[in-house]
Amino acid sequence: MGTKTDKSVFAVTVTTLLTFLIASRIGTIWILYPNVLIAVSLFFYCVRQTDEDASLLSSSSIFGLATVLMYTPMDWLFSRKVHLIFYLRSDFLANMTTPIVLILNWVVFATLAAYFYQRLAVICQTRFASDPENPKSGLIGTAMLAAGVTGISAAIGSIAIYALGGLHLWEWNATQIDRIPQIASVPIFVPLAFLLTFLLCPYFFGVAGSLLREQHAGIAGIRCGIFMGALQFLSFLLFYI
């Protein structure tokens, strides 16, 4: 059953894709700021609603912020030290780190992924009745199913977003490392890292009532950011060395 929050999350997803499509056509990074404002406004509106439980969205927002704070240093390493990615458009503090507007949009992406996983897990638990003789197995099974769908969606989404940005916003493989295979100009280790990272959602969040203890959204985000950065770095080393 759909909710107002679901509709808002869907709206943010669509506007995000459209915003990156527009940015890829006109070649400016500033157009991405309105997307952040739209997302924050819709998320804040949903959280403030009194007629609907917005705990999933609020926890997903905490997860998104924690994930990006942990992952950003890895992108700084890729861009400033390894020179694997070169940002073509300037922003505030552009000479110090990744453009702020991209970091803010990453928070939106991580929030959407977290909400999608948690919402899908709830739907799976409702639709697919667990084994009454072994309820723990049923909970873990539905969590893994939700994580699988989330991981595949995140991998495909990363290809779409990075391919769009690759036209005017950034350049991958600026050092011309020949051994990095690509999908639509995106190094294959990028979607691979997203896939493997979000397959671990049951570990990040935990599963209530099962062998995995349910985790606070901030702890889940810290775990996710560490894993994402580590997986991208290790995947990159497979082709770099």
C-alpha positions in Angstrom: 0.0 0.0 0.0 1.4 3.3 -1.0 1.9 6.3 1.4 2.4 10.0 1.0 6.1 9.4 1.9 6.4 6.9 -0.9 5.0 9.5 -3.4 7.5 12.1 -2.1 10.4 9.7 -2.4 9.3 8.8 -5.9 9.0 12.5 -6.8 12.6 13.2 -5.5 13.9 10.2 -7.5 12.4 11.5 -10.7 13.5 15.1 -10.1 17.0 14.0 -9.4 17.3 12.1 -12.6 15.8 15.0 -14.6 18.1 17.4 -12.8 21.2 15.4 -13.7 19.9 15.0 -17.3 19.5 18.8 -17.6 22.9 19.4 -16.0 24.5 17.0 -18.5 23.0 18.9 -21.4 23.8 22.5 -20.3 27.1 21.8 -18.6 26.6 23.5 -15.3 26.9 22.2 -11.8 24.8 24.9 -10.2 21.6 23.4 -11.6 22.0 20.6 -9.0 21.4 22.9 -6.1 17.6 23.1 -6.8 17.4 19.4 -6.6 18.8 19.4 -3.1 16.3 22.1 -2.1 13.4 20.1 -3.5 14.5 16.9 -1.8 15.0 18.6 1.6 11.7 20.4 1.4 9.7 17.2 0.5 11.5 15.1 3.1 11.0 17.8 5.8 7.3 18.0 4.9 6.8 14.3 5.2 8.7 14.0 8.5 6.5 16.8 9.9 3.3 15.1 8.9 1.2 13.9 11.9 -1.1 11.5 10.1 1.6 9.2 8.8 4.6 7.4 10.3 7.7 9.0 8.8 10.3 7.1 10.9 11.6 5.3 7.9 12.3 8.5 6.1 13.9 10.2 9.1 16.1 7.3 9.8 17.0 7.0 6.1 18.0 10.7 6.2 20.3 10.1 9.1 21.7 7.1 7.3 22.4 9.1 4.1 24.2 11.9 6.0 26.4 9.4 7.9 27.2 7.4 4.8 28.4 10.4 2.8 30.4 11.8 5.7 32.3 8.5 5.8 32.7 8.1 2.0 33.7 11.7 1.0 37.4 11.3 2.1 37.6 8.4 -0.4 36.4 10.5 -3.2 38.9 13.2 -2.2 41.6 10.5 -2.5 40.4 9.5 -6.0 40.2 13.1 -7.2 43.1 14.8 -5.5 45.7 12.1 -5.0 45.1 9.3 -7.5 43.6 11.7 -10.1 41.2 9.0 -11.2 38.3 11.5 -11.5 38.6 15.1 -12.5 35.7 17.5 -11.8 35.1 19.8 -14.8 33.0 22.5 -13.1 34.0 24.5 -10.1 32.0 25.0 -6.9 32.6 26.4 -3.4 35.9 25.1 -2.0 36.4 23.3 -5.4 40.2 23.4 -4.9 40.0 21.6 -1.5 37.6 18.7 -2.0 34.7 17.4 -4.1 32.1 20.1 -5.2 29.7 20.6 -2.3 26.7 20.3 -4.5 27.7 16.8 -5.4 28.2 15.8 -1.8 24.7 17.2 -1.0 23.2 15.2 -3.8 25.0 12.1 -2.6 23.2 12.5 0.7 19.9 12.5 -1.3 21.0 9.3 -3.2 22.0 7.5 0.0 18.7 8.5 1.7 16.7 7.2 -1.2 18.6 3.9 -1.2 18.1 3.5 2.5 14.4 4.3 2.3 13.9 2.0 -0.6 15.6 -0.9 1.2 13.7 -0.4 4.5 10.3 0.1 2.7 10.9 -2.9 0.5 11.8 -5.0 3.5 8.6 -4.1 5.2 6.6 -4.9 2.1 8.3 -8.2 1.7 7.6 -9.1 5.3 3.9 -8.3 4.8 3.5 -10.0 1.4 5.6 -13.1 2.1 4.5 -14.8 5.2 7.5 -16.2 7.2 7.8 -19.7 8.4 6.0 -19.9 11.8 8.4 -22.6 12.9 11.4 -20.5 12.1 10.5 -16.8 12.1 14.2 -15.7 12.2 14.8 -17.4 8.8 11.9 -15.6 7.3 13.0 -12.2 8.5 16.5 -12.7 7.1 15.2 -14.0 3.9 13.0 -11.0 3.2 15.8 -8.7 4.3 18.2 -10.3 1.8 15.6 -10.1 -1.0 15.1 -6.4 -0.3 18.9 -5.9 -0.2 19.3 -7.7 -3.5 16.8 -5.5 -5.3 18.3 -2.4 -3.6 21.9 -3.4 -4.6 20.9 -4.0 -8.3 19.0 -0.7 -8.4 21.9 1.2 -6.8 24.4 -0.3 -9.4 22.1 0.6 -12.3 21.5 4.0 -10.9 25.2 4.7 -10.4 25.8 3.9 -14.1 23.0 6.3 -15.2 24.1 9.2 -12.9 27.8 8.9 -13.6 27.3 8.4 -17.3 25.2 11.6 -17.4 27.7 13.6 -15.4 30.5 12.3 -17.5 29.4 14.5 -20.4 30.1 17.8 -18.8 30.5 17.5 -15.0 33.4 15.1 -14.5 35.9 13.0 -16.3 36.7 9.4 -15.2 40.1 7.9 -15.7 41.8 11.2 -16.2 45.2 9.4 -15.8 44.3 7.1 -18.8 44.8 3.8 -17.0 44.2 1.3 -19.8 43.2 -1.7 -17.8 39.9 -0.3 -16.3 36.9 -1.7 -18.2 33.9 0.6 -18.5 30.2 0.6 -18.9 28.9 3.8 -20.6 32.1 5.6 -19.7 31.8 4.6 -16.1 34.6 2.4 -14.6 33.1 -1.0 -13.8 34.3 -0.9 -10.2 31.8 1.9 -9.5 28.6 -0.1 -10.1 30.3 -3.2 -8.6 31.0 -1.3 -5.4 27.4 0.0 -5.2 26.0 -3.5 -5.8 28.2 -5.2 -3.2 27.7 -2.4 -0.7 23.9 -2.4 -0.7 23.8 -6.2 -0.7 25.1 -5.8 2.9 22.1 -3.7 4.0 20.9 -6.4 6.4 24.3 -6.1 8.1 24.2 -2.3 8.1 20.7 -2.0 9.5 20.3 -5.3 11.3 17.1 -7.3 11.3 14.7 -7.0 14.2 14.1 -10.2 16.0 16.8 -12.2 14.1 20.4 -13.1 14.6 21.4 -9.6 13.5 20.7 -6.9 16.1 18.8 -3.9 14.8 21.2 -1.0 14.4 20.7 2.8 14.8 20.5 4.6 11.4 23.7 6.5 12.1 25.7 3.4 12.9 24.3 1.8 9.7 25.4 4.8 7.7 28.9 4.7 9.1 29.2 1.1 8.2 27.9 1.7 4.7 30.2 4.6 4.1 33.3 2.6 5.2 32.3 -0.4 3.1 31.6 1.7 0.0 34.9 3.5 0.2 36.8 0.3 0.9 35.2 -1.7 -1.8 35.7 1.0 -4.4 39.3 1.4 -3.4 40.0 -2.4 -3.5 38.1 -2.8 -6.8 40.2 0.1 -8.2 43.4 -1.6 -7.1 42.5 -4.7 -9.0 42.8 -2.8 -12.2 45.4 -0.2 -11.2 48.1 -2.7 -10.0 
